[in-house]
Amino acid sequence: MKFETRCVHTGVDKDATYLSATTPIYPTSTFRWDNLDSHRGFDYTRSGNPTRKALEENLAALEGGIDCRATCTGMSAIVAALQLVAPGDHVITGHDIYGGTYRLFDKVLRDQGIDFSFVDMGQPAQTSGLITQDQAQAIGLERA
């Protein structure tokens, strides 16, 4: 399927009841269960929502991915991404990031054993000088 086709067709055709040509918006906070053992894929909007799922399907298709997660705030996206970082890891980030992100990195995640370098991303030499040998290998960079 061409990119243009994926843009307009992935994540749509979700309305079997009324056959809407566009994805309905579900502002629902909770969804009824069929019985105590089963539901139709969604129970509470914080854990999933048909509208958000359609967006995730579309974004995954556009990016050539197999799945996607959309979050409601930038901070929730940052927290989700940082779940991939483990104690002993080193993160290079901008020095002028959002204050809440800085506090999360400096006051919370540092205490969990994650190291952060805050650099001026406009100075590539500053940034590349902080990349460790392990990081360089992980992202396919050759180090001299």
ABEGO torsion letter per residue (X at the ends): XBAAAAAAABGBGABAAAGBABBBBBABABBBBABAABBAGBABAAAEBAAAAAAAAAAAAAAGBABBBBBABAAAAAAAAAAABBBGBBBBBBAABBAAAAAAAAAAAAAAGBBBBBBBAABAAAAAAABBAAAAAAAGBBBX
